[in-house]
Amino acid sequence: MNFRQTIGRNHSLKKLKALSVTALAGAIAISSFAVGAAGIPAANAAGTVQSTTTQTQTSVSSPYRIVVLGDSVSVGYEPGVKDWSDIYGYGDRLYEQALLHGPAELSNYAVVGLTSEGLTNLLQGAKDKKKLTHSQIQDFTKFPDDRIIGLADEIGAKTVALNSALADSNLVAMTIGGNDFLDYIRSLLDLDPKDAAVKLNAEIDGKLNNYTDQVKKAIQLIHELAPQATIKLTDQYLPMPVQYDAALYDQFIKVTDNLADRLDQLAKELDDEGIAVDVVPIRSLFAGKEMSLTHIFYDKDVHPNQQGYAAIAEQFSDAIWQSYTRIPAKDKLKNGQPVAPAIYINGQALTTPNQPMLRSSTTFLALTDVADATGAQVKWDNKTKTATFVKGANTVSITLGSKTMKVNGAAKALAVPAYAQQVGSVSKTYVPLAAIATGLQYQVVYRSHLNTAFINS
């Protein structure tokens, strides 16, 4: 059946039930998923810190450290993904929201197909600082794509790094639970629909109890490993639209409501233990918008699309900062030529009298614009053609045409030197923004999906 043509009741019952299964399972449907491919940018690989490596440790403020855990929704999976650089999920957007508030870092240790028990095993490995194979995390053999096992092995090998990331974290964000129900629901598919409904009603409470028990263990481990972190966990959304089958839709909405109530109760129990957990509600976001927020209509896949991931990120952001700022992506080309990225400095979009320039993938600003943006004092030596920026205890000197600059007296290599450019009747000096900013102990992070640089002191 072509989903682009119709989504009416002429779908087979088995397809309806299979879709409902995945919906109940929290939107975890696995299709071809490329992981561990050669040439993946390090900043996009799972389990790595996403931030610029250039002098981030010298940032004036300690970064807000985010750790993302969970399943393929936390990975940011969408059907057709071929490379990590294609992934742009809620974790990425949450990271960008954090960058609007100050220096930040993101570590993503999510695994496609992960169950709540698998998460507990992964966290226990982190506690023990013991490397794990995929089979020690959980059974991944049900998934046909070997690259999923490769991802699980990759994350399992980083338990020591996960331990460290959690110890330093300010926020742990996760989605988990969808895969807990897959095997059980698959067992219902060959039953008569009425028998399946009876079995579901009789057994779902036990399945949900097991899920909440596993989630409780996982959260207790997270709190032990990340005692200073805020823990945010979503409930589960239903991607099956009512048009498939109104009776099934109502039944499964009740199941997701039941699950959400159990998570709220779990949060209260954990609070009594001194463990603060916030349940981030996302199921209401998707109710009635399943076809616009997931890939169910075009791709028969229940994962969020870009609009869905943005909606999840907004819920997280509202729960953390009580706000969400929409950051427009800037075009990378104009008339076929690369253009400079958008720039945010300390959370504010940078507007300058002079247009930012791009040379050899390096963003340049006019001398005075850099000084105004960073709050630094600048002195110009016309004899040596050298600009000196001073802010606090930091001094950066840069000379026209030189492939080196000085940061607090130490020489640092420059990829592209400062240059002079005629603007009308005036010759203006343009300097590399990121180099000056890092020299002044700012964190500089470039986000390719947005073509935007975030600079924070």
Contacts in CASP RR format, 6 or more apart in sequence:
PFRMAT RR
TARGET T0000
AUTHOR 0000-0000-0000
METHOD contacts of the structure
MODEL  1
MNFRQTIGRNHSLKKLKALSVTALAGAIAISSFAVGAAGIPAANAAGTVQ
STTTQTQTSVSSPYRIVVLGDSVSVGYEPGVKDWSDIYGYGDRLYEQALL
HGPAELSNYAVVGLTSEGLTNLLQGAKDKKKLTHSQIQDFTKFPDDRIIG
LADEIGAKTVALNSALADSNLVAMTIGGNDFLDYIRSLLDLDPKDAAVKL
NAEIDGKLNNYTDQVKKAIQLIHELAPQATIKLTDQYLPMPVQYDAALYD
QFIKVTDNLADRLDQLAKELDDEGIAVDVVPIRSLFAGKEMSLTHIFYDK
DVHPNQQGYAAIAEQFSDAIWQSYTRIPAKDKLKNGQPVAPAIYINGQAL
TTPNQPMLRSSTTFLALTDVADATGAQVKWDNKTKTATFVKGANTVSITL
GSKTMKVNGAAKALAVPAYAQQVGSVSKTYVPLAAIATGLQYQVVYRSHL
NTAFINS
1 10 0 8 1.000
1 11 0 8 1.000
1 15 0 8 1.000
3 296 0 8 1.000
3 297 0 8 1.000
3 298 0 8 1.000
3 299 0 8 1.000
3 300 0 8 1.000
4 297 0 8 1.000
4 298 0 8 1.000
7 241 0 8 1.000
7 243 0 8 1.000
7 244 0 8 1.000
7 291 0 8 1.000
7 297 0 8 1.000
8 243 0 8 1.000
8 244 0 8 1.000
9 244 0 8 1.000
9 245 0 8 1.000
11 244 0 8 1.000
13 193 0 8 1.000
14 189 0 8 1.000
16 244 0 8 1.000
16 245 0 8 1.000
16 248 0 8 1.000
17 188 0 8 1.000
17 189 0 8 1.000
17 193 0 8 1.000
17 196 0 8 1.000
17 248 0 8 1.000
18 189 0 8 1.000
19 240 0 8 1.000
19 244 0 8 1.000
19 296 0 8 1.000
19 300 0 8 1.000
19 302 0 8 1.000
20 185 0 8 1.000
20 240 0 8 1.000
20 244 0 8 1.000
20 245 0 8 1.000
20 248 0 8 1.000
20 252 0 8 1.000
21 181 0 8 1.000
21 182 0 8 1.000
21 185 0 8 1.000
21 186 0 8 1.000
21 188 0 8 1.000
21 189 0 8 1.000
22 28 0 8 1.000
22 29 0 8 1.000
22 182 0 8 1.000
22 239 0 8 1.000
22 302 0 8 1.000
23 238 0 8 1.000
23 239 0 8 1.000
23 240 0 8 1.000
23 252 0 8 1.000
23 302 0 8 1.000
24 178 0 8 1.000
24 181 0 8 1.000
24 185 0 8 1.000
24 236 0 8 1.000
24 238 0 8 1.000
24 252 0 8 1.000
24 255 0 8 1.000
24 256 0 8 1.000
25 177 0 8 1.000
25 178 0 8 1.000
25 179 0 8 1.000
25 180 0 8 1.000
25 181 0 8 1.000
25 182 0 8 1.000
25 185 0 8 1.000
26 73 0 8 1.000
26 177 0 8 1.000
26 178 0 8 1.000
26 181 0 8 1.000
26 236 0 8 1.000
26 237 0 8 1.000
26 238 0 8 1.000
26 239 0 8 1.000
26 302 0 8 1.000
27 73 0 8 1.000
27 178 0 8 1.000
27 236 0 8 1.000
27 237 0 8 1.000
27 239 0 8 1.000
27 294 0 8 1.000
27 302 0 8 1.000
27 303 0 8 1.000
27 304 0 8 1.000
28 71 0 8 1.000
28 72 0 8 1.000
28 73 0 8 1.000
28 113 0 8 1.000
28 177 0 8 1.000
28 178 0 8 1.000
28 179 0 8 1.000
28 182 0 8 1.000
28 302 0 8 1.000
28 303 0 8 1.000
29 301 0 8 1.000
29 302 0 8 1.000
29 303 0 8 1.000
30 72 0 8 1.000
30 112 0 8 1.000
30 113 0 8 1.000
30 143 0 8 1.000
30 144 0 8 1.000
30 145 0 8 1.000
30 148 0 8 1.000
31 79 0 8 1.000
31 80 0 8 1.000
31 301 0 8 1.000
32 80 0 8 1.000
32 145 0 8 1.000
33 72 0 8 1.000
33 77 0 8 1.000
33 81 0 8 1.000
33 112 0 8 1.000
33 145 0 8 1.000
33 147 0 8 1.000
33 148 0 8 1.000
34 81 0 8 1.000
34 82 0 8 1.000
34 83 0 8 1.000
34 147 0 8 1.000
35 46 0 8 1.000
35 84 0 8 1.000
35 112 0 8 1.000
35 147 0 8 1.000
35 148 0 8 1.000
35 150 0 8 1.000
35 151 0 8 1.000
35 154 0 8 1.000
36 45 0 8 1.000
36 84 0 8 1.000
36 147 0 8 1.000
36 150 0 8 1.000
36 151 0 8 1.000
36 154 0 8 1.000
37 82 0 8 1.000
37 83 0 8 1.000
37 84 0 8 1.000
37 147 0 8 1.000
40 83 0 8 1.000
40 84 0 8 1.000
40 85 0 8 1.000
41 84 0 8 1.000
41 85 0 8 1.000
42 48 0 8 1.000
43 50 0 8 1.000
43 51 0 8 1.000
44 50 0 8 1.000
44 84 0 8 1.000
44 85 0 8 1.000
44 87 0 8 1.000
45 84 0 8 1.000
46 75 0 8 1.000
46 84 0 8 1.000
46 108 0 8 1.000
46 109 0 8 1.000
46 110 0 8 1.000
46 111 0 8 1.000
46 151 0 8 1.000
46 154 0 8 1.000
46 155 0 8 1.000
47 107 0 8 1.000
47 108 0 8 1.000
47 109 0 8 1.000
47 154 0 8 1.000
47 155 0 8 1.000
47 158 0 8 1.000
47 161 0 8 1.000
47 162 0 8 1.000
48 107 0 8 1.000
48 108 0 8 1.000
49 105 0 8 1.000
49 106 0 8 1.000
49 107 0 8 1.000
49 165 0 8 1.000
50 92 0 8 1.000
50 95 0 8 1.000
50 105 0 8 1.000
50 106 0 8 1.000
50 107 0 8 1.000
50 108 0 8 1.000
50 445 0 8 1.000
51 63 0 8 1.000
51 104 0 8 1.000
51 105 0 8 1.000
51 106 0 8 1.000
51 443 0 8 1.000
51 445 0 8 1.000
52 434 0 8 1.000
52 438 0 8 1.000
52 443 0 8 1.000
52 444 0 8 1.000
52 445 0 8 1.000
52 446 0 8 1.000
54 434 0 8 1.000
54 438 0 8 1.000
54 444 0 8 1.000
55 438 0 8 1.000
55 439 0 8 1.000
55 441 0 8 1.000
55 443 0 8 1.000
56 63 0 8 1.000
56 103 0 8 1.000
56 105 0 8 1.000
56 443 0 8 1.000
58 438 0 8 1.000
58 439 0 8 1.000
58 441 0 8 1.000
59 103 0 8 1.000
59 441 0 8 1.000
59 442 0 8 1.000
59 443 0 8 1.000
59 456 0 8 1.000
59 457 0 8 1.000
60 441 0 8 1.000
60 442 0 8 1.000
60 457 0 8 1.000
61 102 0 8 1.000
61 103 0 8 1.000
61 456 0 8 1.000
61 457 0 8 1.000
62 103 0 8 1.000
63 102 0 8 1.000
63 103 0 8 1.000
63 104 0 8 1.000
63 105 0 8 1.000
63 443 0 8 1.000
64 98 0 8 1.000
64 101 0 8 1.000
64 102 0 8 1.000
64 103 0 8 1.000
64 104 0 8 1.000
64 105 0 8 1.000
64 170 0 8 1.000
64 171 0 8 1.000
65 104 0 8 1.000
65 105 0 8 1.000
65 107 0 8 1.000
65 165 0 8 1.000
65 168 0 8 1.000
65 169 0 8 1.000
65 170 0 8 1.000
65 171 0 8 1.000
66 91 0 8 1.000
66 94 0 8 1.000
66 95 0 8 1.000
66 98 0 8 1.000
66 104 0 8 1.000
66 105 0 8 1.000
66 106 0 8 1.000
66 107 0 8 1.000
66 169 0 8 1.000
66 170 0 8 1.000
66 171 0 8 1.000
66 172 0 8 1.000
66 173 0 8 1.000
67 107 0 8 1.000
67 108 0 8 1.000
67 109 0 8 1.000
67 162 0 8 1.000
67 165 0 8 1.000
67 166 0 8 1.000
67 169 0 8 1.000
67 171 0 8 1.000
67 172 0 8 1.000
67 173 0 8 1.000
67 226 0 8 1.000
67 229 0 8 1.000
68 74 0 8 1.000
68 91 0 8 1.000
68 94 0 8 1.000
68 106 0 8 1.000
68 107 0 8 1.000
68 108 0 8 1.000
68 109 0 8 1.000
68 110 0 8 1.000
68 172 0 8 1.000
68 173 0 8 1.000
68 174 0 8 1.000
69 109 0 8 1.000
69 110 0 8 1.000
69 119 0 8 1.000
69 122 0 8 1.000
69 172 0 8 1.000
69 173 0 8 1.000
69 174 0 8 1.000
69 176 0 8 1.000
69 222 0 8 1.000
70 109 0 8 1.000
70 110 0 8 1.000
70 111 0 8 1.000
70 114 0 8 1.000
70 119 0 8 1.000
70 174 0 8 1.000
70 175 0 8 1.000
70 176 0 8 1.000
71 110 0 8 1.000
71 111 0 8 1.000
71 112 0 8 1.000
71 113 0 8 1.000
71 114 0 8 1.000
71 115 0 8 1.000
71 175 0 8 1.000
71 176 0 8 1.000
71 177 0 8 1.000
71 178 0 8 1.000
71 179 0 8 1.000
72 110 0 8 1.000
72 112 0 8 1.000
72 113 0 8 1.000
72 114 0 8 1.000
72 303 0 8 1.000
73 90 0 8 1.000
73 175 0 8 1.000
73 303 0 8 1.000
73 304 0 8 1.000
73 312 0 8 1.000
74 90 0 8 1.000
74 91 0 8 1.000
74 108 0 8 1.000
74 110 0 8 1.000
74 173 0 8 1.000
74 174 0 8 1.000
74 175 0 8 1.000
74 176 0 8 1.000
75 87 0 8 1.000
75 108 0 8 1.000
75 110 0 8 1.000
75 111 0 8 1.000
75 112 0 8 1.000
75 151 0 8 1.000
76 87 0 8 1.000
76 88 0 8 1.000
76 89 0 8 1.000
76 90 0 8 1.000
76 91 0 8 1.000
76 92 0 8 1.000
76 110 0 8 1.000
76 303 0 8 1.000
76 304 0 8 1.000
76 309 0 8 1.000
77 87 0 8 1.000
77 112 0 8 1.000
77 303 0 8 1.000
78 86 0 8 1.000
78 87 0 8 1.000
78 295 0 8 1.000
78 301 0 8 1.000
78 303 0 8 1.000
78 304 0 8 1.000
78 305 0 8 1.000
78 306 0 8 1.000
79 295 0 8 1.000
79 299 0 8 1.000
79 301 0 8 1.000
79 303 0 8 1.000
80 86 0 8 1.000
81 87 0 8 1.000
85 448 0 8 1.000
88 306 0 8 1.000
88 309 0 8 1.000
88 449 0 8 1.000
89 304 0 8 1.000
89 309 0 8 1.000
89 313 0 8 1.000
90 173 0 8 1.000
90 304 0 8 1.000
90 309 0 8 1.000
90 310 0 8 1.000
90 312 0 8 1.000
90 313 0 8 1.000
90 316 0 8 1.000
91 106 0 8 1.000
91 108 0 8 1.000
91 173 0 8 1.000
91 313 0 8 1.000
91 316 0 8 1.000
92 106 0 8 1.000
92 447 0 8 1.000
92 449 0 8 1.000
93 309 0 8 1.000
93 310 0 8 1.000
93 313 0 8 1.000
93 317 0 8 1.000
94 106 0 8 1.000
94 173 0 8 1.000
94 313 0 8 1.000
94 316 0 8 1.000
94 317 0 8 1.000
94 320 0 8 1.000
95 104 0 8 1.000
95 106 0 8 1.000
96 327 0 8 1.000
96 447 0 8 1.000
96 450 0 8 1.000
96 452 0 8 1.000
96 454 0 8 1.000
97 313 0 8 1.000
97 317 0 8 1.000
97 320 0 8 1.000
97 321 0 8 1.000
97 324 0 8 1.000
97 325 0 8 1.000
98 104 0 8 1.000
98 106 0 8 1.000
98 171 0 8 1.000
99 344 0 8 1.000
99 347 0 8 1.000
99 445 0 8 1.000
99 447 0 8 1.000
99 454 0 8 1.000
99 456 0 8 1.000
100 325 0 8 1.000
100 327 0 8 1.000
100 344 0 8 1.000
100 347 0 8 1.000
100 454 0 8 1.000
101 321 0 8 1.000
101 347 0 8 1.000
102 346 0 8 1.000
102 347 0 8 1.000
102 443 0 8 1.000
102 456 0 8 1.000
103 443 0 8 1.000
103 456 0 8 1.000
103 457 0 8 1.000
104 443 0 8 1.000
104 445 0 8 1.000
104 456 0 8 1.000
107 161 0 8 1.000
107 162 0 8 1.000
107 165 0 8 1.000
107 169 0 8 1.000
109 122 0 8 1.000
109 155 0 8 1.000
109 158 0 8 1.000
109 162 0 8 1.000
109 165 0 8 1.000
110 155 0 8 1.000
110 174 0 8 1.000
111 122 0 8 1.000
111 137 0 8 1.000
111 151 0 8 1.000
111 152 0 8 1.000
111 155 0 8 1.000
112 143 0 8 1.000
112 148 0 8 1.000
112 151 0 8 1.000
112 152 0 8 1.000
113 140 0 8 1.000
113 143 0 8 1.000
113 148 0 8 1.000
113 179 0 8 1.000
114 122 0 8 1.000
114 137 0 8 1.000
114 138 0 8 1.000
114 152 0 8 1.000
114 176 0 8 1.000
114 179 0 8 1.000
115 138 0 8 1.000
115 176 0 8 1.000
115 177 0 8 1.000
115 178 0 8 1.000
115 179 0 8 1.000
115 180 0 8 1.000
115 214 0 8 1.000
116 176 0 8 1.000
116 177 0 8 1.000
116 180 0 8 1.000
116 211 0 8 1.000
116 214 0 8 1.000
116 215 0 8 1.000
116 218 0 8 1.000
117 138 0 8 1.000
117 180 0 8 1.000
117 214 0 8 1.000
118 137 0 8 1.000
118 138 0 8 1.000
119 174 0 8 1.000
119 176 0 8 1.000
119 214 0 8 1.000
119 218 0 8 1.000
120 214 0 8 1.000
120 217 0 8 1.000
120 218 0 8 1.000
120 221 0 8 1.000
121 132 0 8 1.000
121 136 0 8 1.000
121 137 0 8 1.000
121 138 0 8 1.000
122 132 0 8 1.000
122 137 0 8 1.000
122 155 0 8 1.000
122 156 0 8 1.000
122 159 0 8 1.000
122 162 0 8 1.000
123 162 0 8 1.000
123 218 0 8 1.000
123 221 0 8 1.000
123 222 0 8 1.000
123 225 0 8 1.000
124 221 0 8 1.000
125 132 0 8 1.000
125 156 0 8 1.000
125 159 0 8 1.000
126 159 0 8 1.000
126 160 0 8 1.000
126 162 0 8 1.000
126 163 0 8 1.000
126 166 0 8 1.000
126 221 0 8 1.000
126 225 0 8 1.000
127 163 0 8 1.000
127 221 0 8 1.000
127 224 0 8 1.000
127 225 0 8 1.000
128 159 0 8 1.000
129 159 0 8 1.000
129 160 0 8 1.000
129 163 0 8 1.000
130 159 0 8 1.000
131 156 0 8 1.000
131 157 0 8 1.000
131 159 0 8 1.000
131 160 0 8 1.000
132 156 0 8 1.000
132 157 0 8 1.000
132 159 0 8 1.000
133 153 0 8 1.000
133 156 0 8 1.000
134 140 0 8 1.000
134 149 0 8 1.000
134 150 0 8 1.000
134 152 0 8 1.000
134 153 0 8 1.000
134 156 0 8 1.000
136 156 0 8 1.000
137 152 0 8 1.000
137 155 0 8 1.000
137 156 0 8 1.000
138 152 0 8 1.000
140 148 0 8 1.000
140 149 0 8 1.000
140 152 0 8 1.000
142 182 0 8 1.000
142 183 0 8 1.000
143 149 0 8 1.000
155 162 0 8 1.000
163 225 0 8 1.000
166 172 0 8 1.000
166 222 0 8 1.000
166 225 0 8 1.000
166 226 0 8 1.000
166 229 0 8 1.000
167 225 0 8 1.000
167 226 0 8 1.000
169 226 0 8 1.000
169 228 0 8 1.000
169 229 0 8 1.000
170 228 0 8 1.000
170 229 0 8 1.000
170 230 0 8 1.000
171 229 0 8 1.000
171 230 0 8 1.000
171 232 0 8 1.000
171 320 0 8 1.000
172 222 0 8 1.000
172 226 0 8 1.000
172 229 0 8 1.000
172 230 0 8 1.000
172 231 0 8 1.000
172 232 0 8 1.000
173 232 0 8 1.000
173 316 0 8 1.000
174 232 0 8 1.000
174 233 0 8 1.000
174 234 0 8 1.000
175 233 0 8 1.000
175 234 0 8 1.000
175 312 0 8 1.000
176 215 0 8 1.000
176 218 0 8 1.000
176 233 0 8 1.000
177 211 0 8 1.000
177 215 0 8 1.000
177 236 0 8 1.000
178 236 0 8 1.000
180 207 0 8 1.000
180 210 0 8 1.000
180 211 0 8 1.000
180 214 0 8 1.000
181 207 0 8 1.000
181 211 0 8 1.000
184 203 0 8 1.000
184 207 0 8 1.000
188 196 0 8 1.000
188 199 0 8 1.000
188 200 0 8 1.000
189 196 0 8 1.000
191 199 0 8 1.000
197 251 0 8 1.000
200 251 0 8 1.000
204 255 0 8 1.000
204 258 0 8 1.000
208 255 0 8 1.000
208 258 0 8 1.000
208 259 0 8 1.000
208 262 0 8 1.000
209 262 0 8 1.000
211 259 0 8 1.000
211 262 0 8 1.000
212 262 0 8 1.000
212 263 0 8 1.000
212 265 0 8 1.000
212 266 0 8 1.000
215 233 0 8 1.000
215 263 0 8 1.000
215 266 0 8 1.000
216 266 0 8 1.000
216 269 0 8 1.000
216 270 0 8 1.000
219 231 0 8 1.000
219 233 0 8 1.000
219 266 0 8 1.000
219 270 0 8 1.000
219 275 0 8 1.000
219 277 0 8 1.000
220 270 0 8 1.000
220 273 0 8 1.000
220 275 0 8 1.000
222 229 0 8 1.000
222 231 0 8 1.000
223 229 0 8 1.000
223 231 0 8 1.000
223 270 0 8 1.000
223 275 0 8 1.000
230 276 0 8 1.000
230 278 0 8 1.000
230 320 0 8 1.000
231 275 0 8 1.000
231 276 0 8 1.000
231 277 0 8 1.000
231 278 0 8 1.000
232 277 0 8 1.000
232 278 0 8 1.000
232 280 0 8 1.000
232 316 0 8 1.000
232 319 0 8 1.000
232 320 0 8 1.000
233 263 0 8 1.000
233 277 0 8 1.000
233 278 0 8 1.000
233 279 0 8 1.000
233 280 0 8 1.000
234 279 0 8 1.000
234 280 0 8 1.000
234 281 0 8 1.000
234 282 0 8 1.000
234 312 0 8 1.000
234 315 0 8 1.000
234 316 0 8 1.000
235 256 0 8 1.000
235 259 0 8 1.000
235 260 0 8 1.000
235 263 0 8 1.000
235 279 0 8 1.000
235 280 0 8 1.000
235 281 0 8 1.000
235 282 0 8 1.000
235 283 0 8 1.000
236 256 0 8 1.000
236 259 0 8 1.000
236 260 0 8 1.000
236 282 0 8 1.000
236 283 0 8 1.000
237 256 0 8 1.000
237 282 0 8 1.000
237 283 0 8 1.000
237 285 0 8 1.000
237 286 0 8 1.000
237 287 0 8 1.000
238 249 0 8 1.000
238 252 0 8 1.000
238 253 0 8 1.000
238 256 0 8 1.000
238 283 0 8 1.000
238 286 0 8 1.000
238 287 0 8 1.000
238 290 0 8 1.000
239 286 0 8 1.000
239 290 0 8 1.000
239 293 0 8 1.000
239 294 0 8 1.000
239 296 0 8 1.000
239 302 0 8 1.000
240 248 0 8 1.000
240 249 0 8 1.000
240 252 0 8 1.000
240 290 0 8 1.000
240 296 0 8 1.000
240 302 0 8 1.000
241 249 0 8 1.000
241 288 0 8 1.000
241 290 0 8 1.000
241 291 0 8 1.000
241 296 0 8 1.000
242 249 0 8 1.000
242 288 0 8 1.000
253 287 0 8 1.000
256 283 0 8 1.000
257 283 0 8 1.000
260 279 0 8 1.000
260 281 0 8 1.000
260 283 0 8 1.000
263 279 0 8 1.000
264 279 0 8 1.000
266 277 0 8 1.000
267 277 0 8 1.000
267 278 0 8 1.000
267 279 0 8 1.000
270 276 0 8 1.000
270 277 0 8 1.000
271 277 0 8 1.000
278 319 0 8 1.000
280 315 0 8 1.000
280 316 0 8 1.000
280 319 0 8 1.000
281 315 0 8 1.000
282 311 0 8 1.000
282 312 0 8 1.000
282 315 0 8 1.000
285 293 0 8 1.000
285 308 0 8 1.000
285 311 0 8 1.000
285 312 0 8 1.000
285 315 0 8 1.000
286 293 0 8 1.000
286 294 0 8 1.000
286 308 0 8 1.000
286 311 0 8 1.000
290 296 0 8 1.000
291 297 0 8 1.000
292 307 0 8 1.000
293 304 0 8 1.000
293 305 0 8 1.000
293 307 0 8 1.000
293 308 0 8 1.000
293 311 0 8 1.000
294 301 0 8 1.000
294 302 0 8 1.000
294 303 0 8 1.000
294 304 0 8 1.000
294 305 0 8 1.000
294 308 0 8 1.000
295 301 0 8 1.000
295 302 0 8 1.000
295 303 0 8 1.000
295 304 0 8 1.000
295 305 0 8 1.000
296 302 0 8 1.000
304 311 0 8 1.000
304 312 0 8 1.000
313 324 0 8 1.000
314 324 0 8 1.000
317 323 0 8 1.000
317 324 0 8 1.000
318 324 0 8 1.000
327 344 0 8 1.000
327 450 0 8 1.000
327 452 0 8 1.000
328 342 0 8 1.000
328 450 0 8 1.000
329 449 0 8 1.000
329 450 0 8 1.000
329 451 0 8 1.000
329 452 0 8 1.000
330 339 0 8 1.000
330 341 0 8 1.000
330 342 0 8 1.000
330 450 0 8 1.000
330 451 0 8 1.000
330 452 0 8 1.000
331 339 0 8 1.000
331 451 0 8 1.000
332 338 0 8 1.000
332 339 0 8 1.000
332 451 0 8 1.000
333 339 0 8 1.000
338 358 0 8 1.000
338 361 0 8 1.000
339 358 0 8 1.000
340 355 0 8 1.000
340 356 0 8 1.000
340 357 0 8 1.000
340 358 0 8 1.000
340 363 0 8 1.000
340 364 0 8 1.000
341 356 0 8 1.000
341 363 0 8 1.000
341 446 0 8 1.000
341 450 0 8 1.000
341 451 0 8 1.000
341 452 0 8 1.000
341 453 0 8 1.000
342 349 0 8 1.000
342 350 0 8 1.000
342 450 0 8 1.000
342 451 0 8 1.000
342 452 0 8 1.000
342 453 0 8 1.000
343 349 0 8 1.000
343 350 0 8 1.000
343 356 0 8 1.000
343 363 0 8 1.000
343 373 0 8 1.000
343 433 0 8 1.000
343 452 0 8 1.000
343 453 0 8 1.000
343 455 0 8 1.000
344 350 0 8 1.000
344 452 0 8 1.000
344 453 0 8 1.000
344 454 0 8 1.000
344 455 0 8 1.000
345 373 0 8 1.000
345 374 0 8 1.000
345 455 0 8 1.000
345 456 0 8 1.000
346 455 0 8 1.000
346 456 0 8 1.000
346 457 0 8 1.000
347 454 0 8 1.000
347 456 0 8 1.000
350 356 0 8 1.000
350 373 0 8 1.000
352 365 0 8 1.000
352 366 0 8 1.000
352 369 0 8 1.000
352 372 0 8 1.000
352 373 0 8 1.000
353 366 0 8 1.000
353 369 0 8 1.000
354 365 0 8 1.000
354 366 0 8 1.000
354 369 0 8 1.000
354 423 0 8 1.000
354 428 0 8 1.000
356 363 0 8 1.000
356 364 0 8 1.000
356 365 0 8 1.000
356 433 0 8 1.000
357 363 0 8 1.000
357 364 0 8 1.000
357 365 0 8 1.000
357 421 0 8 1.000
357 430 0 8 1.000
358 364 0 8 1.000
359 416 0 8 1.000
359 419 0 8 1.000
360 415 0 8 1.000
360 416 0 8 1.000
362 415 0 8 1.000
362 416 0 8 1.000
362 432 0 8 1.000
362 434 0 8 1.000
363 432 0 8 1.000
363 433 0 8 1.000
363 434 0 8 1.000
363 453 0 8 1.000
364 416 0 8 1.000
364 418 0 8 1.000
364 419 0 8 1.000
364 430 0 8 1.000
364 431 0 8 1.000
364 432 0 8 1.000
364 433 0 8 1.000
365 373 0 8 1.000
365 430 0 8 1.000
365 431 0 8 1.000
365 433 0 8 1.000
366 423 0 8 1.000
366 428 0 8 1.000
366 429 0 8 1.000
366 430 0 8 1.000
367 378 0 8 1.000
367 380 0 8 1.000
367 387 0 8 1.000
367 428 0 8 1.000
367 429 0 8 1.000
367 430 0 8 1.000
367 431 0 8 1.000
368 378 0 8 1.000
370 376 0 8 1.000
370 378 0 8 1.000
370 389 0 8 1.000
370 431 0 8 1.000
370 433 0 8 1.000
370 436 0 8 1.000
370 437 0 8 1.000
371 377 0 8 1.000
371 378 0 8 1.000
371 389 0 8 1.000
373 433 0 8 1.000
373 455 0 8 1.000
374 389 0 8 1.000
374 391 0 8 1.000
374 436 0 8 1.000
374 437 0 8 1.000
374 440 0 8 1.000
374 442 0 8 1.000
374 455 0 8 1.000
374 457 0 8 1.000
375 391 0 8 1.000
376 389 0 8 1.000
376 390 0 8 1.000
376 391 0 8 1.000
376 396 0 8 1.000
376 436 0 8 1.000
376 440 0 8 1.000
377 389 0 8 1.000
377 390 0 8 1.000
377 391 0 8 1.000
378 387 0 8 1.000
378 388 0 8 1.000
378 389 0 8 1.000
378 390 0 8 1.000
379 387 0 8 1.000
379 388 0 8 1.000
379 390 0 8 1.000
380 386 0 8 1.000
380 387 0 8 1.000
380 388 0 8 1.000
380 429 0 8 1.000
381 387 0 8 1.000
381 388 0 8 1.000
384 399 0 8 1.000
385 399 0 8 1.000
385 400 0 8 1.000
385 401 0 8 1.000
386 397 0 8 1.000
386 398 0 8 1.000
386 399 0 8 1.000
386 400 0 8 1.000
387 397 0 8 1.000
387 398 0 8 1.000
387 399 0 8 1.000
387 418 0 8 1.000
387 429 0 8 1.000
387 431 0 8 1.000
388 395 0 8 1.000
388 396 0 8 1.000
388 397 0 8 1.000
389 395 0 8 1.000
389 396 0 8 1.000
389 397 0 8 1.000
389 398 0 8 1.000
389 436 0 8 1.000
389 440 0 8 1.000
390 396 0 8 1.000
391 440 0 8 1.000
391 441 0 8 1.000
393 408 0 8 1.000
394 407 0 8 1.000
394 408 0 8 1.000
394 439 0 8 1.000
394 440 0 8 1.000
394 441 0 8 1.000
395 406 0 8 1.000
395 407 0 8 1.000
395 408 0 8 1.000
395 409 0 8 1.000
396 405 0 8 1.000
396 406 0 8 1.000
396 407 0 8 1.000
396 435 0 8 1.000
396 436 0 8 1.000
396 439 0 8 1.000
396 440 0 8 1.000
397 405 0 8 1.000
397 406 0 8 1.000
397 409 0 8 1.000
398 405 0 8 1.000
398 406 0 8 1.000
398 414 0 8 1.000
398 418 0 8 1.000
398 431 0 8 1.000
398 432 0 8 1.000
398 435 0 8 1.000
398 436 0 8 1.000
399 405 0 8 1.000
399 417 0 8 1.000
399 418 0 8 1.000
400 417 0 8 1.000
400 418 0 8 1.000
400 419 0 8 1.000
400 420 0 8 1.000
400 429 0 8 1.000
401 417 0 8 1.000
401 418 0 8 1.000
401 419 0 8 1.000
402 414 0 8 1.000
402 417 0 8 1.000
402 418 0 8 1.000
403 413 0 8 1.000
403 414 0 8 1.000
403 417 0 8 1.000
404 411 0 8 1.000
404 412 0 8 1.000
404 413 0 8 1.000
404 414 0 8 1.000
405 411 0 8 1.000
405 412 0 8 1.000
405 414 0 8 1.000
405 435 0 8 1.000
406 412 0 8 1.000
407 439 0 8 1.000
412 435 0 8 1.000
412 439 0 8 1.000
414 432 0 8 1.000
414 435 0 8 1.000
415 432 0 8 1.000
416 432 0 8 1.000
418 429 0 8 1.000
418 430 0 8 1.000
418 431 0 8 1.000
418 432 0 8 1.000
419 429 0 8 1.000
419 430 0 8 1.000
420 427 0 8 1.000
420 428 0 8 1.000
420 429 0 8 1.000
420 430 0 8 1.000
421 427 0 8 1.000
421 428 0 8 1.000
421 430 0 8 1.000
422 428 0 8 1.000
433 453 0 8 1.000
433 455 0 8 1.000
434 444 0 8 1.000
434 446 0 8 1.000
434 453 0 8 1.000
434 455 0 8 1.000
437 444 0 8 1.000
437 455 0 8 1.000
438 444 0 8 1.000
440 457 0 8 1.000
441 457 0 8 1.000
442 455 0 8 1.000
442 456 0 8 1.000
442 457 0 8 1.000
443 454 0 8 1.000
443 455 0 8 1.000
443 456 0 8 1.000
443 457 0 8 1.000
444 453 0 8 1.000
444 454 0 8 1.000
444 455 0 8 1.000
445 453 0 8 1.000
445 454 0 8 1.000
445 455 0 8 1.000
446 452 0 8 1.000
446 453 0 8 1.000
446 454 0 8 1.000
447 453 0 8 1.000
447 454 0 8 1.000
END
